[in-house]
Amino acid sequence: MYSLIDRTLVANYRAKYAYSDIILSLLKNSLCNGEFVSDLKHLKEQIAQNMKDSIPSHDTVEYAFQKLKVPNKIVVTENNTTHQINYNKNINSLLAGICVNLGLLKPDVKDYVLDFDNVVLNNNKQDARTSYKMTKAYHPCFANIGNNTVYFENRNGNTPAKYAQEQALENCFKNLKDNSISIKSFRGDAASYQKGVIAVLEENVEHFYIRNVTSAGFRSICIEEKNWENVEVNYENKEVANIRYAPFQGEKEYRVVVTRSRITESHPNLFPEHSYTYYGIITNNMEMSNLDVIKFYNKRGNDSENNNKNLLNDFNIHRLPFMDLDTNTVYIGLMAVCSNIFEWIKSVLVKNRVEGIEIQHRTKRVFMKYICVCAKFVRHVRQTVLVLFSSRYCPLII
């Protein structure tokens, strides 16, 4: 792991700390509930004497971040809107590479599911733009396989999720192929409902599942549909239908699994067919049942969206330390690397049957169960011995 990090992110030969030292220091900071890069100072004060030299100061970390940043790509559209996108190739290569290096993802597995989503990072940085939530923010996108982040790029707040997503996915799939990771299925929200995006997906995955954007034409087809079946989804009774639909005014038809829900109204509607809301999932999988398509798509919330929440809350990507988008991109990317290493740490703890640790647990649980324990130093046969008041500590088999 150390050699992979230092081969991918090359530090100045005169630098005291390699990037592996910096990333592991950020990980230790997060595992000890540190929220800011400046908390490294307090971590260094509390950590064992023989480990102090491996923890750089927060000034050193911030200086190292400056060396990794790349220029923003700036695009001015016809309506005079300026988009800023920052894609850091080296950090993205490390994100996927470290998952393979640690055994979190295996090149011989061919059925991985890729989830793609955007996150709004509210902030008051000098270059942040107003997002669709009417707050100053950045708008990064993340691609995840389970709990592992394998791709990201940062965008300014005024750039919508659907903008240039086709290019982002092309970069993502190239990065995955360079690291011998194969994707079978793709799940995305309505921002991925684009002709160009679907064309990229058809070249790179076997099946895709995307939230359909409702339009007048799509709604009219749903109204005309007569074959609705009752199913139970998340303990709710839903009406589901399977329709064929050609989006983007094209000739190619896709399958759309449509769920309709009756609108609660105070007065009855003269036209009963307009008393429903329709939600569709467009896919090229013609074999899976309607209910299985819905359940499979809904797992996206447990995988991608929860992983992004963990990046926000456990790895503090909402605590941006810099005043510019390009350097904050480096911070977001390295914290995502820390998140992937943490997934490996959990797998080791679970493999060793450490009490109270499960693979879905977050950093606070690992901190309380394995890191924060009572201990004291005692003198025994002329030696100072650390006594741990915990039965959880044992030699770990990696």
C-alpha positions as CSV (number, residue, x, y, z in Angstrom):
1,M,0.0,0.0,0.0
2,Y,2.8,2.5,1.0
3,S,4.7,1.9,-2.2
4,L,1.6,2.2,-4.4
5,I,0.7,5.6,-2.8
6,D,4.3,6.9,-3.2
7,R,4.6,5.7,-6.7
8,T,1.3,7.3,-7.7
9,L,1.8,10.6,-5.7
10,V,5.5,11.4,-6.0
11,A,6.8,13.8,-3.3
12,N,9.9,16.0,-3.6
13,Y,13.0,14.0,-2.9
14,R,14.0,16.4,-0.2
15,A,10.6,16.2,1.5
16,K,10.6,14.8,5.1
17,Y,7.2,13.2,4.6
18,A,6.0,11.0,1.8
19,Y,2.4,11.1,0.7
20,S,1.8,7.8,2.3
21,D,2.7,9.4,5.7
22,I,0.3,12.3,5.0
23,I,-2.6,10.1,3.9
24,L,-2.2,7.7,6.9
25,S,-2.0,10.8,9.2
26,L,-5.3,12.0,7.8
27,L,-6.8,8.6,8.4
28,K,-5.6,8.5,12.0
29,N,-7.0,11.9,12.5
30,S,-10.5,10.8,11.2
31,L,-10.4,7.5,13.3
32,C,-9.7,9.6,16.4
33,N,-12.7,11.9,15.6
34,G,-10.6,14.8,14.3
35,E,-12.7,17.1,12.2
36,F,-10.1,19.5,10.7
37,V,-6.7,19.2,9.2
38,S,-5.5,21.4,12.1
39,D,-6.5,18.7,14.5
40,L,-3.3,16.9,13.5
41,K,-1.6,19.1,16.1
42,H,-3.7,17.7,18.9
43,L,-3.3,14.1,17.6
44,K,0.5,14.5,17.6
45,E,0.4,15.7,21.3
46,Q,-1.6,12.7,22.4
47,I,-0.1,9.9,20.3
48,A,2.7,7.6,21.5
49,Q,6.2,9.0,21.5
50,N,7.6,6.5,18.9
51,M,4.8,7.5,16.5
52,K,5.1,11.3,16.7
53,D,7.7,11.6,13.9
54,S,5.3,10.0,11.5
55,I,2.6,12.7,12.0
56,P,3.3,15.9,10.0
57,S,2.1,19.3,11.1
58,H,-1.0,20.6,9.5
59,D,1.1,23.3,7.7
60,T,3.2,20.5,6.1
61,V,0.0,18.7,5.0
62,E,-1.5,21.9,3.5
63,Y,1.8,22.6,1.6
64,A,1.8,19.0,0.2
65,F,-1.8,19.5,-1.0
66,Q,-0.6,22.5,-3.0
67,K,1.9,20.3,-4.9
68,L,-0.9,17.9,-6.0
69,K,-3.4,20.3,-7.4
70,V,-4.2,20.6,-11.1
71,P,-5.8,23.6,-12.9
72,N,-9.5,23.9,-13.2
73,K,-11.1,23.3,-16.6
74,I,-13.2,26.4,-17.3
75,V,-16.0,26.3,-19.9
76,V,-18.1,29.3,-20.8
77,T,-21.5,28.3,-22.4
78,E,-23.5,30.2,-25.0
79,N,-25.7,31.7,-22.2
80,N,-22.6,33.1,-20.6
81,T,-22.5,30.6,-17.7
82,T,-19.0,29.7,-16.5
83,H,-18.5,26.1,-15.4
84,Q,-15.4,25.0,-13.4
85,I,-14.5,21.3,-13.3
86,N,-11.4,19.9,-11.6
87,Y,-10.3,16.3,-12.5
88,N,-7.2,15.0,-10.7
89,K,-6.0,12.0,-12.7
90,N,-3.3,10.9,-10.3
91,I,-5.6,10.8,-7.2
92,N,-8.3,9.0,-9.2
93,S,-5.8,6.4,-10.3
94,L,-4.9,5.9,-6.6
95,L,-8.5,5.6,-5.6
96,A,-9.1,2.6,-7.8
97,G,-5.6,1.2,-7.5
98,I,-5.6,1.1,-3.7
99,C,-8.9,-0.9,-3.8
100,V,-7.2,-3.5,-5.9
101,N,-4.0,-3.4,-3.9
102,L,-5.8,-4.0,-0.6
103,G,-8.1,-6.8,-2.1
104,L,-11.3,-4.7,-1.7
105,L,-11.9,-5.2,-5.5
106,K,-10.6,-8.1,-7.5
107,P,-9.8,-8.1,-11.2
108,D,-11.3,-11.6,-11.7
109,V,-14.8,-10.5,-10.5
110,K,-17.0,-9.5,-13.4
111,D,-20.3,-8.5,-11.7
112,Y,-19.5,-5.2,-9.9
113,V,-22.2,-2.6,-9.7
114,L,-21.1,1.1,-10.2
115,D,-23.2,3.8,-8.6
116,F,-22.9,7.4,-9.7
117,D,-24.1,10.4,-7.7
118,N,-23.4,14.1,-6.9
119,V,-23.1,15.8,-3.6
120,V,-23.7,19.4,-2.6
121,L,-20.9,20.7,-0.4
122,N,-22.1,24.0,1.1
123,N,-19.3,26.4,1.9
124,N,-18.3,30.0,1.9
125,K,-15.1,29.7,-0.1
126,Q,-14.1,32.7,-2.3
127,D,-14.7,30.9,-5.6
128,A,-17.8,28.9,-4.6
129,R,-20.9,29.6,-6.8
130,T,-24.6,29.4,-6.0
131,S,-26.0,25.9,-6.3
132,Y,-29.6,24.8,-7.1
133,K,-30.2,24.8,-3.4
134,M,-29.6,28.6,-3.5
135,T,-26.5,28.3,-1.3
136,K,-22.8,28.8,-2.1
137,A,-21.3,25.3,-2.7
138,Y,-19.2,22.9,-4.7
139,H,-20.9,20.1,-6.5
140,P,-18.6,17.1,-6.8
141,C,-19.6,13.7,-8.3
142,F,-18.6,10.3,-7.0
143,A,-18.6,6.8,-8.5
144,N,-18.7,4.0,-6.0
145,I,-18.6,0.2,-6.0
146,G,-20.2,-0.8,-2.8
147,N,-18.5,1.3,0.0
148,N,-15.4,2.0,-2.1
149,T,-15.0,5.3,-4.0
150,V,-13.3,4.6,-7.3
151,Y,-13.7,7.9,-9.1
152,F,-14.5,11.6,-8.3
153,E,-14.2,15.0,-9.8
154,N,-15.0,18.4,-8.3
155,R,-17.3,21.0,-9.8
156,N,-18.4,24.4,-8.8
157,G,-21.9,24.9,-7.3
158,N,-23.5,26.4,-10.4
159,T,-22.7,23.3,-12.5
160,P,-25.6,20.9,-12.6
161,A,-25.2,17.2,-12.1
162,K,-26.0,16.4,-15.7
163,Y,-23.5,18.8,-17.2
164,A,-20.6,17.0,-18.9
165,Q,-21.5,13.7,-17.2
166,E,-20.8,11.8,-20.5
167,Q,-17.1,12.9,-20.3
168,A,-17.0,12.2,-16.6
169,L,-18.2,8.6,-17.1
170,E,-15.7,8.1,-20.0
171,N,-12.9,9.1,-17.7
172,C,-14.3,6.9,-14.9
173,F,-14.5,3.8,-17.1
174,K,-11.0,4.4,-18.5
175,N,-9.7,4.7,-14.9
176,L,-11.4,1.4,-13.9
177,K,-10.1,-0.4,-17.0
178,D,-6.5,0.8,-16.3
179,N,-6.8,-0.9,-12.9
180,S,-8.4,-4.1,-14.4
181,I,-11.8,-3.5,-12.7
182,S,-14.8,-4.8,-14.7
183,I,-18.4,-3.3,-14.3
184,K,-21.5,-5.3,-15.0
185,S,-24.3,-2.9,-13.9
186,F,-24.6,0.9,-13.6
187,R,-27.1,2.8,-11.4
188,G,-27.7,6.5,-11.7
189,D,-30.3,9.1,-10.8
190,A,-32.3,11.3,-13.2
191,A,-29.1,13.4,-14.1
192,S,-27.9,10.3,-16.0
193,Y,-31.0,10.2,-18.1
194,Q,-29.2,11.5,-21.3
195,K,-28.8,10.1,-24.7
196,G,-25.0,10.6,-24.7
197,V,-24.7,9.0,-21.2
198,I,-26.7,5.9,-22.2
199,A,-24.5,5.5,-25.3
200,V,-21.4,5.5,-23.1
201,L,-23.0,3.0,-20.7
202,E,-23.9,0.6,-23.5
203,E,-20.3,0.5,-24.5
204,N,-19.0,-0.2,-21.0
205,V,-21.5,-2.1,-19.0
206,E,-23.9,-5.0,-19.5
207,H,-26.9,-3.4,-17.8
208,F,-27.9,0.1,-16.7
209,Y,-30.7,1.3,-14.4
210,I,-31.5,5.0,-14.5
211,R,-34.3,7.1,-12.9
212,N,-36.5,8.2,-15.8
213,V,-37.3,11.9,-16.3
214,T,-41.0,12.4,-16.5
215,S,-42.3,14.2,-19.6
216,A,-45.6,14.8,-21.3
217,G,-45.0,12.1,-23.8
218,F,-43.9,9.6,-21.2
219,R,-46.9,10.4,-19.0
220,S,-49.3,9.9,-21.9
221,I,-47.8,6.4,-22.5
222,C,-48.2,5.6,-18.8
223,I,-51.9,6.7,-18.8
224,E,-52.6,4.5,-21.8
225,E,-51.1,1.5,-20.1
226,K,-53.7,-1.0,-18.8
227,N,-51.7,-3.8,-17.4
228,W,-50.8,-2.8,-13.8
229,E,-49.8,-5.3,-11.1
230,N,-49.8,-4.8,-7.4
231,V,-46.5,-5.3,-5.6
232,E,-45.1,-4.5,-2.1
233,V,-42.1,-2.2,-2.1
234,N,-40.7,-1.2,1.3
235,Y,-43.8,-2.3,3.0
236,E,-46.0,-0.2,0.7
237,N,-48.4,-1.4,-1.9
238,K,-47.5,-0.1,-5.3
239,E,-48.9,-0.5,-8.8
240,V,-46.2,-1.4,-11.3
241,A,-46.2,-1.8,-15.1
242,N,-43.6,-2.7,-17.7
243,I,-43.6,-0.5,-20.8
244,R,-41.5,-0.1,-24.0
245,Y,-40.4,3.5,-24.6
246,A,-38.2,5.3,-27.1
247,P,-36.7,8.3,-25.4
248,F,-34.8,11.3,-26.9
249,Q,-37.0,11.1,-30.0
250,G,-35.1,8.1,-31.2
251,E,-35.9,4.9,-32.8
252,K,-34.3,2.6,-30.1
253,E,-36.7,1.4,-27.5
254,Y,-35.8,0.6,-23.9
255,R,-37.7,-1.1,-21.1
256,V,-39.1,1.3,-18.4
257,V,-40.4,-0.2,-15.1
258,V,-43.0,2.3,-14.0
259,T,-44.4,2.7,-10.5
260,R,-47.6,4.8,-10.0
261,S,-49.0,6.3,-6.8
262,R,-52.4,7.8,-6.4
263,I,-52.4,11.6,-5.5
264,T,-54.2,12.4,-2.4
265,E,-56.8,15.1,-3.3
266,S,-59.4,16.9,-1.3
267,H,-61.8,16.7,-4.3
268,P,-62.2,13.9,-6.8
269,N,-60.6,14.4,-10.2
270,L,-62.9,14.3,-13.2
271,F,-60.2,12.4,-15.1
272,P,-59.1,9.4,-12.9
273,E,-56.1,8.7,-15.1
274,H,-54.6,12.0,-14.0
275,S,-54.9,11.1,-10.4
276,Y,-51.5,9.4,-10.3
277,T,-47.8,10.3,-10.2
278,Y,-45.5,8.1,-12.3
279,Y,-41.9,7.1,-11.5
280,G,-39.9,5.1,-14.0
281,I,-36.6,3.2,-14.1
282,I,-35.2,2.9,-17.6
283,T,-33.0,-0.2,-18.2
284,N,-31.7,-2.5,-21.0
285,N,-32.2,-5.6,-18.8
286,M,-35.2,-7.4,-20.3
287,E,-35.1,-10.5,-18.1
288,M,-35.3,-9.2,-14.5
289,S,-38.8,-9.0,-13.0
290,N,-40.4,-5.6,-12.4
291,L,-40.1,-6.0,-8.6
292,D,-36.5,-7.1,-8.8
293,V,-35.6,-4.1,-11.0
294,I,-37.2,-1.7,-8.4
295,K,-35.4,-3.5,-5.4
296,F,-32.1,-3.5,-7.2
297,Y,-32.3,0.2,-8.1
298,N,-33.3,1.1,-4.5
299,K,-30.2,-0.6,-3.1
300,R,-28.4,2.4,-4.6
301,G,-29.5,4.4,-1.5
302,N,-27.8,1.8,0.8
303,D,-24.6,1.7,-1.2
304,S,-23.7,5.0,-3.0
305,E,-25.7,7.5,-1.0
306,N,-24.7,6.1,2.4
307,N,-21.0,6.0,1.3
308,N,-21.2,9.7,0.2
309,K,-22.8,10.6,3.6
310,N,-19.8,8.8,5.3
311,L,-17.4,10.9,3.3
312,L,-19.3,14.0,4.4
313,N,-19.5,13.1,8.1
314,D,-16.8,10.6,9.0
315,F,-14.1,11.9,6.6
316,N,-15.1,15.5,6.9
317,I,-15.1,16.6,3.2
318,H,-17.5,19.3,4.3
319,R,-14.7,20.8,6.4
320,L,-12.8,22.2,3.4
321,P,-9.5,23.7,4.5
322,F,-8.6,25.9,1.5
323,M,-10.1,28.9,-0.2
324,D,-10.0,27.6,-3.8
325,L,-11.7,24.7,-5.7
326,D,-8.5,23.1,-7.1
327,T,-6.8,22.6,-3.8
328,N,-10.0,21.5,-2.1
329,T,-10.3,18.9,-4.8
330,V,-7.0,17.4,-3.6
331,Y,-8.4,17.3,0.0
332,I,-11.6,15.6,-1.1
333,G,-9.7,13.0,-3.1
334,L,-7.3,12.1,-0.3
335,M,-10.0,11.8,2.2
336,A,-11.8,9.4,-0.2
337,V,-8.5,7.4,-0.3
338,C,-8.7,7.3,3.6
339,S,-12.2,6.1,3.3
340,N,-11.1,3.2,1.1
341,I,-8.3,2.2,3.5
342,F,-10.8,2.3,6.4
343,E,-13.0,-0.2,4.5
344,W,-9.9,-2.5,4.5
345,I,-9.3,-1.9,8.2
346,K,-12.9,-3.0,8.9
347,S,-12.5,-6.1,6.8
348,V,-9.4,-7.1,8.8
349,L,-11.2,-6.5,12.1
350,V,-14.2,-8.5,11.0
351,K,-12.0,-11.3,9.7
352,N,-10.4,-11.5,13.1
353,R,-13.9,-11.5,14.8
354,V,-13.2,-8.4,16.8
355,E,-16.0,-7.9,19.3
356,G,-18.6,-5.3,18.3
357,I,-17.2,-4.5,14.8
358,E,-19.2,-5.2,11.7
359,I,-18.5,-4.2,8.1
360,Q,-21.3,-1.6,8.0
361,H,-20.0,0.3,11.0
362,R,-18.7,3.8,10.8
363,T,-15.5,5.4,12.2
364,K,-17.2,6.3,15.6
365,R,-18.0,2.7,16.3
366,V,-14.5,1.5,15.5
367,F,-13.1,4.4,17.7
368,M,-15.3,3.5,20.7
369,K,-14.8,-0.3,20.3
370,Y,-11.2,-0.6,19.3
371,I,-9.3,2.7,19.6
372,C,-10.6,4.4,22.7
373,V,-9.9,2.0,25.6
374,C,-8.6,2.4,29.1
375,A,-4.9,1.7,29.7
376,K,-2.1,2.5,32.0
377,F,1.7,2.0,32.2
378,V,3.0,-0.2,35.1
379,R,6.5,-1.1,36.2
380,H,7.1,-4.8,36.1
381,V,10.5,-6.5,36.4
382,R,12.3,-3.3,35.8
383,Q,10.3,-2.7,32.6
384,T,7.5,-0.3,31.7
385,V,4.5,-2.3,30.4
386,L,1.3,-0.9,28.9
387,V,-1.7,-2.7,30.3
388,L,-4.9,-2.5,28.3
389,F,-8.2,-3.0,30.0
390,S,-9.8,-4.6,27.0
391,S,-10.3,-8.1,25.7
392,R,-10.7,-6.9,22.1
393,Y,-7.0,-6.5,21.4
394,C,-5.2,-9.4,19.8
395,P,-2.7,-10.0,17.1
396,L,-4.6,-9.3,13.8
397,I,-4.2,-11.7,10.9
398,I,-4.1,-9.7,7.7
